[in-house]
Amino acid sequence: MAAALAALPTAAAAATTDQEALVADLQRQIAAQQAQIDAQAKAIAELRGLIVGQTRPAPVTSEVSPSVMVAAETAPEVASSAPIKAPEHVVHIGNADVMLGGAFTLNTLASSRRTVGPAGSVFFLAPPDVTGRDNVLDITAQYSRISLGIDIPAGDDWTVSARTMFTFYNGSLLNASYGFQPLFGYGSASNGRWTLSAGLMFELFSPRQPDVVDSVSALYFSGNPANSPRAQLRTEWRAPLGGGTNFEAAVALSDPISTFVSKDLTDRTEDNGIPNVETRLVVTHAPAGWSSLLDRSKWEFGISAVYGEFRKFYGLSAPFDVRTNHVRGISIDGGVSLSSRLALQGEVWTGQALGNYGAAIGASVNPLTRREVHASGGWGEVALAWSGKAYSTFGYGLDSPNREQLVPGDKTRNETVWGNIFWRAAPWLRLGLEGTWRRTQYLLPTGGSLSNDGFGMLMTTAFRY
């Protein structure tokens, strides 16, 4: 990624002499952030195998590495819009129910432009290469997974449960690392009305996901924030409202941020001594007798929010500067089934310093003004069931930070258009094919944008057990 950014002056050289000078100035400014960009590129490369240690939120700098994600359909406790479910394997041991499942998945990406993130986890497009040779092909089986669960009755209508999921990873040829790691894991106690849980779980803020072949990033940095594993303590309360309508409220105290220290010690980021607070309210309606080939409710409406703080230290010598930055975000999401075969869903959000939650295309703090970056975005999707075994989704996602709060080299806009088809060829075999158009824009020192856009094709093959 750093090499691509360094190539920006060459890409603009065909303009005028003044333009060459401006772009050269951009190169010098970007060089000052080179250490941070290198760290980000390394973190993104490690996402190919979901390297151990990357399940924690990434450090907040002017550019924040994406957190590791997994599709909602892979988590036993997260609602999924997908009509195709993995077979359940439950073993009764005494009074306990033990569950085992998973999938071996092959993802393939062919793109006319270089992507940041491999097949199955595309985040955005890199700047255009001066050679014009931007087409890429990536094939990976690294997003295969194994999931485990156990439910044990605990008396007085309470059930104690545990869930964990392991995902595969591999490193480079030289370090010869290969294996699998826990992606999430938590314990809970529930009586049907109340649920108390603790561990590594998916965030409460902005939890709805589009149904796309790229089930790891799922429009991360392109309109769909959050949906990442984060250590937290959570309380949920559910209540039936009658007529098939249910209400749910939840609050969580979550891990705020990972401590980050730059190589030259000029930038240090750490939590501000308090946890992040995430909340969500949702109303779901599925009347008696309701049936959907898309496995969705009649309608659903939700609102979620997050608040947090972190500190950033600047300077190696006096006068030192310490700033407290505030994380704020609010998201509204919903879905409606127009028939048993046709449904709509989506979400919109806005907030500040949300780079740690996969928004603002990774930007949280402006390194010059040292103020939070504001951003807004969202996505919308139309789902159509062709039969009980095949369905398609079509949609659009957009992430748009406030360009007045960015510095040259930052990404100002990232958008994705997609259309796909999923087919359950057998209970144990699921196939998917998706066409995408992506566009990512970078801020130039002139105030203009350098754009890269192109088409891609994603394919997935999953053997489920």
Order of alpha helices (4+ residues) and beta strands (2+ residues): alpha-alpha-alpha-alpha-beta-beta-beta-beta-beta-beta-beta-beta-beta-beta-beta-beta-beta-beta-beta-beta-beta-beta-beta-beta-beta-beta
